[in-house]
Each structure stands twice: as structure tokens, then as C-alpha cells.
Amino acid sequence: MDHAAQNASDYIARHPDVSLHKLTARIKSELRRRAKQLAAKQRHEILYGSIADLDHLVATRPEIELGIYANELFAQLSPFAQSIAHERWLGYSWRKIARSLEMDHTSVRDAYYRELSSLQQSLSRHGDSSKCG
């Protein structure tokens, strides 16, 4: 809303002889416009899909149970993807991991995410996560 107030202030500076009625209308217009912008921005931040499912799991399951699920998922990855996941968990960058594998970092990252996507699709075919819990 500071932007709307600044815009109205600039308007006063450009038009010092403006009537009070016109100035009030200008301020209201700027506030409405800014409120619409903020509302539109919030609409784009709504969670959906698997991220919402993950949020639900994190909020309703104890940490030990999440650890069990993570270990089960990790075990379903190939040794290549497991090594990358482990190195990423340790904080290594894609470039550093790729250097140790003597590969291009984008190839390593793409292959890793392809496998994760494949695992996600495989798991989604086995059942609806909204029925769990």
C-alpha cells in the first residue's frame, strides 16, 4: 500500500491545484488497484497436487514415520540416483557431483530428476495418496 500512497503523493506534486474530491478519488483508485494486484499474486500461490499431499504428511505424521517413508523411497532409486541424492543431502552442488562423475552437470541433474519423476509416476499408479492416513 506504500506504493499507492507514493503514487498519490506524486500526483499531488504534479497537480498542486487538484480538488479534494478528485484527490480522494485518485487515492481510492490507487488503493483498489494495488489491492487487486496483491490478491492476484496470492491466487497464484495456492498449493495443489503432490506438494499439498506432502504438506499434509509432514503436518500429520511423526518424524520417525517420515524417516521410514524416506528410506523406502530412497531404496527404490537406482544406485546412481542414490549416490546423487546422498551427495545433494551433504550439500554438494550439481557441478561438483558432475565433476566427480566426469559428466556434464545438466546431464546429471536431468537424469536424476527423470528418475525421480518416473518413481513418482510409478507410485501414483499404485494408489491415491489422499486415501492414505
C-alpha positions as CSV (number, residue, x, y, z in Angstrom):
1,M,0.0,0.0,0.0
2,D,3.0,2.3,0.4
3,H,3.3,2.3,-3.4
4,A,-0.3,3.5,-3.7
5,A,0.3,6.3,-1.2
6,Q,3.5,7.3,-3.0
7,N,1.7,7.3,-6.3
8,A,-1.0,9.6,-4.8
9,S,1.7,11.9,-3.4
10,D,3.4,12.1,-6.8
11,Y,0.0,13.0,-8.3
12,I,-0.3,15.9,-5.8
13,A,3.2,17.2,-6.7
14,R,2.3,17.1,-10.4
15,H,-1.1,18.8,-9.9
16,P,-0.9,21.1,-6.8
17,D,-4.3,22.8,-7.5
18,V,-6.3,19.5,-7.6
19,S,-9.6,19.5,-5.8
20,L,-10.0,17.4,-2.6
21,H,-12.8,15.3,-4.2
22,K,-10.5,14.4,-7.2
23,L,-7.6,13.7,-4.9
24,T,-9.7,11.4,-2.7
25,A,-10.9,9.5,-5.8
26,R,-7.4,9.2,-7.0
27,I,-6.2,7.7,-3.7
28,K,-9.1,5.3,-3.6
29,S,-8.4,4.2,-7.2
30,E,-4.7,3.6,-6.4
31,L,-5.6,1.6,-3.3
32,R,-8.1,-0.6,-5.2
33,R,-5.6,-1.2,-8.0
34,R,-2.9,-2.2,-5.5
35,A,-5.3,-4.5,-3.5
36,K,-6.3,-6.2,-6.8
37,Q,-2.6,-6.8,-7.7
38,L,-1.9,-8.3,-4.3
39,A,-5.0,-10.5,-4.5
40,A,-4.0,-11.8,-7.9
41,K,-0.5,-12.5,-6.6
42,Q,-1.9,-14.6,-3.7
43,R,-4.1,-16.6,-6.1
44,H,-1.0,-17.9,-7.9
45,E,0.5,-19.2,-4.6
46,I,-2.2,-21.8,-3.9
47,L,-0.7,-25.3,-3.3
48,Y,-2.1,-28.2,-5.2
49,G,-1.1,-31.7,-6.2
50,S,1.7,-33.7,-4.7
51,I,3.2,-30.8,-2.8
52,A,-0.1,-30.3,-0.9
53,D,-0.1,-34.1,-0.2
54,L,3.5,-33.8,1.2
55,D,2.5,-30.8,3.4
56,H,-0.4,-33.0,4.8
57,L,2.0,-35.8,5.5
58,V,4.5,-33.5,7.2
59,A,1.8,-32.0,9.4
60,T,0.1,-35.2,10.4
61,R,2.9,-37.8,10.7
62,P,5.7,-38.1,13.3
63,E,9.2,-37.6,12.2
64,I,10.2,-41.2,12.6
65,E,7.4,-42.3,10.3
66,L,8.6,-39.7,7.7
67,G,12.1,-41.2,8.0
68,I,10.7,-44.7,7.3
69,Y,8.9,-43.4,4.2
70,A,12.1,-41.6,3.0
71,N,14.2,-44.7,3.4
72,E,11.6,-46.8,1.5
73,L,11.7,-44.2,-1.4
74,F,15.5,-44.0,-1.3
75,A,15.7,-47.8,-1.6
76,Q,13.6,-47.7,-4.8
77,L,16.1,-45.4,-6.5
78,S,19.0,-46.7,-8.7
79,P,22.5,-46.7,-7.2
80,F,23.3,-43.8,-9.4
81,A,20.4,-41.7,-8.1
82,Q,21.0,-42.8,-4.6
83,S,24.6,-41.5,-4.8
84,I,23.4,-38.2,-6.2
85,A,20.7,-37.9,-3.5
86,H,23.3,-38.6,-0.8
87,E,25.7,-36.0,-2.2
88,R,23.0,-33.4,-2.6
89,W,22.0,-34.1,1.1
90,L,25.6,-33.4,2.1
91,G,25.3,-30.1,0.3
92,Y,27.3,-30.7,-2.9
93,S,26.4,-28.7,-6.0
94,W,25.4,-30.2,-9.2
95,R,28.6,-29.1,-10.8
96,K,30.8,-30.7,-8.1
97,I,28.8,-34.0,-8.3
98,A,29.2,-33.9,-12.1
99,R,32.9,-33.3,-11.9
100,S,33.3,-36.4,-9.7
101,L,31.3,-38.5,-12.3
102,E,33.1,-36.9,-15.2
103,M,29.8,-35.7,-16.7
104,D,28.1,-32.5,-17.6
105,H,26.1,-31.1,-14.6
106,T,22.9,-30.6,-16.6
107,S,23.0,-34.3,-17.7
108,V,23.4,-35.4,-14.2
109,R,20.6,-33.2,-12.9
110,D,18.3,-34.1,-15.8
111,A,18.9,-37.9,-15.3
112,Y,18.3,-37.6,-11.6
113,Y,15.1,-35.7,-12.0
114,R,13.9,-38.1,-14.7
115,E,14.3,-41.0,-12.3
116,L,12.5,-39.1,-9.5
117,S,9.7,-38.3,-11.9
118,S,9.5,-41.9,-13.0
119,L,9.3,-43.1,-9.4
120,Q,6.6,-40.5,-8.6
121,Q,4.5,-41.7,-11.6
122,S,5.1,-45.3,-10.6
123,L,3.9,-44.6,-7.0
124,S,0.9,-42.6,-8.2
125,R,-0.3,-45.6,-10.3
126,H,-0.2,-47.8,-7.2
127,G,-2.8,-45.8,-5.3
128,D,-4.3,-42.5,-4.5
129,S,-2.3,-40.7,-1.7
130,S,-5.4,-38.9,-0.5
131,K,-6.8,-42.3,0.7
132,C,-3.7,-42.8,3.0
133,G,-3.7,-41.9,6.6
